[in-house]
Amino acid sequence: MKRSTSRWSSRPAALPGRVGDQRRAVLGGRGTLRPSRTAAALRPTSNRLSARLSGRLWGLLVGLILVAAAARMVVAAPLGLPAVPIPPDNPQTPEKIALGEKLFHDKRFSATGEISCASCHAAEKAFTDSPKPVSEGIRALKGTRNAPTVVNAAYLTTQFWDGREPDLESQSLQPFVNPVEGGLADHGPIIEIVRTDPDYVAAFRQVFGKTAETITIDDVAKAIASFERTLIAGDSPFDRFYFGGDPDALTPQQIRGLSVYLVQGRCNSCHVIEQDQALFTDNKFHNVGVGIDRIEGDVPELASAFLKAKNAGVDVDVEVLTNPKSSELGRFAVTDDISTVGAFKTPTLRNIALTAPYMHDGSLATLEEVIEHYDNGGFTGEGPANPYLSGGIRPLGLTEQQEEDLVAFLKALTSPEYAALAEQTPDATRDDAPARPDTPRQVRAPGQGAAPPVASSIPAAARAAIDPAQ
């Protein structure tokens, strides 16, 4: 997918005051900053929205999210994000986006008429199906993978947890014909609907210049992908602090958490923050020790059997979503490279507080559990050490205070249009909690010690600006 190199501004601005010092700590030296801007925001009218919200208010909230998405068709990307990459053969138009949204929500595109794209990617759940560990399709059939958010999926260089599709267009067609998702035998029923439904016939004529009999499934895919490319969200408290120069956008605890993220936690190695943007993913694949323990002793036999089945024509999309053991092969199912066994794509961390449970299999229920997993070096505490573990995964030696601060920082990655949804998520930490005496955690993977902090590249004075305790 061709990626746009356009930016918000071609002229760097000076880093102001305290935030400049804090940002320079991240960059390890002098930095530049794009001018701040004001983004449209949906803010709750009370401090706490609860389950008492009426259906009408929920409908309004979802509507505002979708309106905000549509409004981003041609305007500049939100603070903290680059311009949305648009394929040359699928340009955005308001009519195509509206058509794609309609297709995205059409339950007729399933074998039972009960499942649409929105069933697993609901706007009121930040375009996931949280809190389900794995997605459910027709007749409540369960797959093997947790539904990733569609928000900011336009920036991903591959789609699905194992990256088996290259773009949103090709990804959008797979769930319809997966037996545990849409359950269709092929795309024929979808083509029949869009060629005979008068509203669709008119819309496809307007968007693609097609007569009913010439509408193709590729046209359907392009429309859905165009809608999904409007689901962009940045301008979080982190963005306003780091890119926008607002020293008060983060709480003291969140600032401490940012320091943990960048230094001892080494989160930035994969969930990348760049100088002028932050996708919070490296778009790569890593074995982080999740799920691999279920197949570890069987990998040679499983890998060999999978390759034979694949060469014989088995549908990889169906196999990994219906066979739990094949699912845990991860990126190997795409590459056939044994070094990628158990490796899954680095997900974005934007709006992460809204999308529990976590990891490709939904096996970690909270952010606290995720952080503990990484602090333990990706070791589950059971069985032998994982021989396929990615090299950068090792114990971190975080204290309980550092873990709480890191959770608080991750909650600062919520975009304003989803802030009301964040109010529904139970708090495990207080973002304004004061620092407390720390006790390092002692759990270690066999034969491994805690990795030293990687703070040597950050000047001491700048480091103190982020975390005075250092």
C-alpha positions in Angstrom: 0.0 0.0 0.0 1.4 3.4 -1.0 1.9 5.5 2.1 1.5 9.3 1.9 4.4 11.4 3.1 2.4 14.6 3.5 2.5 16.2 7.0 0.5 18.7 8.9 3.0 21.4 8.5 6.2 21.8 6.5 7.7 24.2 9.0 9.0 23.0 12.4 8.1 25.1 15.4 10.2 25.6 18.5 9.5 23.4 21.5 8.1 25.6 24.2 9.1 25.5 27.9 8.6 22.5 30.1 7.0 20.4 27.4 9.9 21.1 25.1 12.2 19.7 27.7 10.0 16.7 28.2 9.7 16.0 24.5 13.5 16.4 24.1 13.9 13.6 26.6 12.0 11.4 24.2 14.0 12.4 21.2 17.4 12.3 23.0 18.2 15.8 21.9 16.8 18.8 20.1 13.3 18.2 18.6 10.8 19.9 16.4 7.1 20.3 16.8 4.2 20.9 14.5 1.9 23.7 15.5 -0.9 22.6 17.8 -4.4 22.7 16.6 -7.9 22.3 18.0 -9.7 19.1 17.0 -13.4 18.5 17.1 -14.2 16.5 20.3 -17.1 14.7 21.7 -16.9 15.4 25.5 -19.2 13.9 28.1 -21.6 16.3 29.8 -21.0 14.7 33.2 -18.1 13.2 35.0 -19.4 9.7 34.8 -21.6 8.0 32.1 -23.0 4.7 33.3 -25.2 1.9 32.2 -28.1 4.2 32.9 -27.5 6.0 29.5 -30.7 5.7 27.5 -30.8 4.1 24.1 -31.3 7.6 22.6 -28.2 9.0 24.1 -26.2 5.9 23.1 -27.5 6.4 19.5 -26.5 10.0 19.6 -23.0 9.1 20.8 -22.5 6.5 18.1 -23.9 8.9 15.5 -21.4 11.6 16.6 -18.5 9.1 16.3 -19.6 8.2 12.7 -20.1 11.9 11.8 -16.6 12.7 13.1 -15.2 9.8 11.0 -17.0 11.0 7.8 -15.8 14.6 8.4 -12.2 13.3 8.1 -12.6 12.3 4.4 -10.4 15.1 3.1 -9.3 17.1 6.1 -5.9 16.8 7.7 -5.3 13.9 10.0 -5.8 14.5 13.8 -2.9 15.6 15.9 -0.4 12.8 16.3 -1.1 11.0 13.1 0.1 11.3 9.5 -2.1 11.7 6.5 -4.3 8.7 5.7 -2.8 6.6 2.9 -5.3 6.3 0.0 -4.8 3.8 -2.7 -4.6 5.4 -6.2 -7.2 3.0 -7.5 -9.7 3.7 -4.7 -10.0 7.4 -4.1 -12.3 8.7 -1.4 -15.7 10.3 -2.2 -18.5 11.2 0.2 -20.9 8.9 -1.8 -18.5 6.0 -1.7 -18.0 6.4 2.1 -21.7 6.5 2.7 -22.2 3.4 0.6 -19.4 1.6 2.5 -21.0 2.5 5.8 -24.3 0.9 4.6 -22.5 -2.2 3.5 -20.5 -2.4 6.8 -23.8 -2.6 8.7 -25.8 -4.9 6.4 -26.6 -8.2 8.2 -28.0 -9.7 5.1 -24.4 -10.5 4.1 -24.4 -13.5 6.3 -25.8 -17.0 6.1 -28.4 -16.3 8.9 -29.0 -12.6 8.4 -27.7 -11.9 11.9 -24.1 -10.8 11.4 -22.5 -7.8 9.8 -19.1 -6.2 9.9 -20.4 -4.0 12.7 -21.3 -7.1 14.8 -17.6 -7.6 15.6 -16.6 -4.0 15.1 -19.2 -1.9 16.8 -18.8 1.9 17.0 -20.0 2.0 20.6 -17.2 -0.4 21.5 -14.4 1.5 19.7 -15.0 -0.7 16.7 -14.3 -4.0 18.5 -16.6 -6.5 20.2 -15.2 -6.0 23.6 -15.4 -7.7 26.1 -15.5 -10.9 24.1 -12.1 -12.7 24.2 -12.7 -14.0 20.6 -15.3 -13.0 18.1 -18.6 -14.8 17.6 -20.2 -15.2 14.2 -23.4 -16.9 13.0 -25.2 -19.1 15.5 -22.8 -17.8 18.1 -19.9 -19.8 16.6 -16.6 -18.8 18.1 -13.4 -18.2 16.2 -9.9 -18.2 17.6 -8.9 -14.5 17.4 -9.8 -11.4 19.3 -11.3 -8.7 17.1 -8.9 -5.8 16.7 -10.2 -2.3 16.4 -10.8 -0.9 12.9 -9.9 2.6 14.2 -6.7 3.6 12.5 -6.5 0.3 10.6 -5.9 2.5 7.5 -2.3 3.0 8.7 -1.5 -0.8 8.9 0.6 -2.3 6.2 -1.0 -5.7 6.6 -4.4 -6.8 8.0 -5.4 -9.5 10.4 -3.3 -10.6 13.4 -1.1 -12.7 11.2 -1.0 -10.2 8.3 -2.5 -12.5 5.8 -4.1 -9.8 3.8 -2.3 -6.7 2.4 -5.0 -4.1 2.6 -8.5 -3.1 3.8 -10.0 -4.1 0.5 -8.9 -7.7 0.6 -9.5 -8.0 4.3 -13.1 -6.9 4.1 -14.1 -9.8 1.9 -12.8 -12.7 4.1 -15.3 -12.6 7.1 -18.3 -13.0 4.8 -17.2 -16.5 3.7 -15.6 -17.8 6.9 -17.7 -20.6 8.4 -17.5 -19.1 11.9 -18.1 -15.5 10.9 -20.6 -14.7 8.0 -20.9 -18.4 7.0 -21.5 -17.8 3.3 -20.3 -20.5 0.9 -19.1 -17.7 -1.5 -19.8 -14.1 -2.3 -22.7 -14.9 -4.6 -25.5 -13.9 -2.1 -23.9 -10.5 -1.6 -23.7 -9.8 -5.3 -27.3 -10.8 -5.7 -28.4 -8.4 -3.0 -26.4 -5.4 -4.3 -27.6 -6.0 -7.9 -31.3 -6.3 -6.9 -31.7 -3.9 -4.0 -32.9 -0.6 -5.6 -31.0 1.6 -3.1 -27.7 -0.3 -3.7 -28.2 -0.3 -7.5 -28.6 3.5 -7.4 -25.7 4.0 -5.0 -23.3 1.8 -7.1 -24.3 3.6 -10.2 -23.5 7.0 -8.6 -20.2 5.8 -7.0 -18.8 3.5 -9.7 -20.8 4.3 -12.8 -21.9 0.6 -12.9 -25.2 -0.9 -14.0 -26.7 -3.5 -11.8 -25.4 -6.5 -13.7 -21.8 -5.2 -13.7 -21.4 -4.6 -10.0 -18.6 -6.8 -8.6 -17.5 -8.0 -5.2 -14.4 -5.8 -5.7 -16.7 -2.8 -5.8 -18.2 -3.9 -2.5 -14.7 -4.2 -1.0 -13.6 -0.8 -2.2 -16.7 0.9 -0.7 -16.2 -0.8 2.7 -12.5 0.0 2.7 -13.3 3.7 1.9 -15.6 3.9 4.9 -13.0 2.2 7.2 -10.4 4.8 6.1 -12.5 7.5 7.8 -12.2 5.7 11.2 -9.2 7.7 12.3 -8.6 8.9 15.9 -5.7 10.9 17.4 -5.7 14.1 19.4 -5.5 12.2 22.7 -4.1 13.8 25.9 -0.8 12.2 25.0 -0.8 13.9 21.6 -1.7 17.3 23.1 1.2 16.9 25.5 3.8 15.5 23.2 3.0 17.0 19.8 0.8 19.9 20.8 2.9 21.5 23.6 0.2 21.5 26.3 2.1 20.8 29.6 -1.2 20.1 31.5 -2.6 17.6 29.0 -1.1 14.7 31.1 -1.3 14.2 34.8 1.9 13.8 36.9 1.2 10.0 37.1 0.8 9.8 33.3 4.0 11.7 32.7 5.8 9.2 35.0 4.1 6.4 33.0 5.4 7.9 29.7 8.9 7.8 31.2 8.5 4.1 32.0 7.1 3.5 28.5 10.2 5.0 26.9 12.9 3.9 29.3 12.7 0.8 31.5 9.6 -0.6 29.9 11.0 -0.3 26.4 7.5 -0.3 25.0 8.5 2.1 22.3 10.6 -0.6 20.7 7.5 -2.0 19.1 4.7 0.4 19.9 6.5 3.2 18.1 6.4 6.9 18.9 8.1 9.0 16.2 9.3 12.6 16.1 6.2 13.9 14.4 3.6 11.1 14.7 2.7 8.1 16.7 1.0 5.0 15.2 2.0 3.0 18.3 2.9 0.0 16.1 6.0 -1.0 14.1 3.7 -3.0 11.7 5.9 -6.0 12.4 5.3 -9.5 13.9 6.6 -10.7 17.2 6.4 -13.8 19.4 5.7 -12.4 22.9 5.0 -15.6 24.6 1.2 -15.6 24.4 -0.6 -18.8 23.2 2.6 -20.6 22.2 2.6 -22.7 25.3 -0.5 -24.5 24.0 1.4 -26.0 21.0 5.0 -25.7 22.0 5.7 -29.4 22.2 3.9 -30.0 18.9 5.3 -27.3 16.7 7.4 -29.5 14.3 4.5 -31.8 13.6 1.9 -29.0 13.5 4.1 -26.9 11.2 4.7 -29.8 8.8 1.0 -30.8 8.7 0.0 -27.2 8.1 2.3 -26.8 5.2 1.1 -30.0 3.6 -2.5 -28.8 4.0 -1.7 -25.4 2.7 0.1 -26.8 -0.4 -3.0 -29.0 -0.9 -5.2 -25.9 -1.2 -6.6 -25.5 2.4 -8.1 -22.0 2.9 -5.7 -20.4 5.4 -8.3 -17.9 6.6 -10.7 -20.7 7.5 -8.0 -22.9 9.0 -6.6 -20.3 11.5 -10.0 -19.2 12.6 -11.5 -22.7 13.1 -8.5 -24.7 14.3 -7.1 -23.4 17.7 -3.7 -25.1 17.2 -3.3 -23.7 13.7 -4.2 -20.3 15.0 -1.3 -20.3 17.4 1.2 -20.8 14.5 0.7 -17.1 13.9 2.7 -15.4 11.1 4.1 -18.8 10.1 0.7 -19.5 8.4 1.5 -16.8 6.0 5.3 -16.9 5.6 6.0 -20.7 6.0 9.1 -19.5 7.9 9.7 -21.5 11.1 11.2 -18.4 12.8 7.8 -16.7 12.7 6.0 -19.4 14.6 3.8 -17.8 17.3 4.5 -14.3 16.0 1.6 -11.8 15.7 1.3 -8.3 14.6 2.0 -5.4 17.0 -1.4 -3.8 17.6 -1.8 -0.1 18.0 -2.1 1.2 21.6 -4.4 4.1 20.7 -7.7 3.8 22.6 -6.3 0.7 24.2 -8.3 1.3 27.5 -11.5 0.6 25.6 -10.7 -2.6 23.8 -10.1 -5.3 26.5 -9.4 -8.2 26.6 -6.0 -8.1 25.0 -3.6 -10.1 22.7 -4.5 -12.1 19.6 -6.5 -14.6 21.6 -8.0 -12.3 24.2 -6.3 -14.2 27.0 -5.2 -11.2 29.1 -8.2 -9.5 30.6 -6.7 -6.2 31.8 -3.9 -3.8 31.0 -2.4 -4.7 34.4 -2.2 -8.4 33.2 -0.6 -7.3 30.0 2.1 -5.3 31.8 2.8 -8.1 34.2 3.2 -10.5 31.3 5.9 -8.3 29.7 7.5 -7.6 33.1 7.9 -11.3 33.5 9.7 -11.5 30.1 6.8 -13.2 28.3 7.1 -16.2 30.5 3.8 -17.7 31.7 5.3 -19.6 34.6 4.4 -23.0 33.2 6.5 -25.4 31.1 9.9 -24.8 29.5 11.1 -21.4 28.2 9.7 -20.5 24.8 12.3 -21.2 22.1 10.4 -19.0 19.6 10.3 -15.9 21.8 11.3 -12.7 20.0 14.7 -11.5 21.1 13.6 -8.2 22.6 11.2 -9.9 25.1 12.9 -10.1 28.5 12.1 -9.3 32.1 11.8 -5.6 32.9 12.1 -5.4 36.6 9.3 -2.9 37.0 8.0 -1.9 40.4 4.3 -1.9 41.3 4.3 1.9 41.2 5.9 1.9 37.7 3.2 -0.6 36.5 0.4 1.6 37.8 2.0 4.7 36.2 2.3 2.8 32.9 -1.4 1.9 33.0 -2.3 5.5 33.7 -0.3 6.6 30.7 -2.0 4.0 28.4 -5.3 5.5 29.4 -4.0 8.9 28.1 -4.1 7.4 24.6 -7.9 7.7 24.4 -9.1 10.1 21.6 -11.8 12.7 22.6 -14.5 11.1 20.4 -14.2 8.0 22.5 -13.8 9.6 25.9 -17.4 9.0 26.8 -16.8 5.3 26.2 -13.8 5.4 28.4 -16.0 6.5 31.3 -17.7 3.0 31.1 -14.4 1.2 31.7 -13.7 0.4 35.4 -10.7 2.1 36.8 -7.9 -0.1 38.2 -5.7 2.9 38.9 -6.2 6.5 39.8 -4.5 8.7 37.3 -3.7 11.3 39.9 -2.2 8.8 42.4 0.9 10.0 44.1 4.2 8.1 43.7 4.8 5.6 46.5 7.7 3.6 47.7 8.4 0.8 45.3 9.2 -2.9 45.5 10.6 -4.5 42.3 8.8 -7.5 41.1 10.8 -10.7 41.4 9.2 -13.0 38.8 11.8 -13.9 36.2 11.9 -16.3 33.2 14.3 -19.2 33.6 17.9 -18.2 33.0 17.1 -14.5 32.5 17.7 -11.4 34.5 16.2 -8.0 34.4 17.2 -5.9 31.4 19.0 -2.6 32.4 17.2 0.6 31.7 18.0 2.1 28.2 18.1 5.6 29.4 21.7 6.4 28.5 20.6 8.0 25.2 18.5 10.5 27.1 20.3 13.5 28.7 20.0 13.6 32.5 18.5 17.1 32.6 15.8 16.2 30.0 15.2 12.9 31.8 14.5 14.8 35.0 12.0 16.9 33.2 9.9 13.8 32.4 10.3 12.2 35.8 11.8 14.3 38.7 12.3 11.0 40.7 15.0 9.9 38.3 
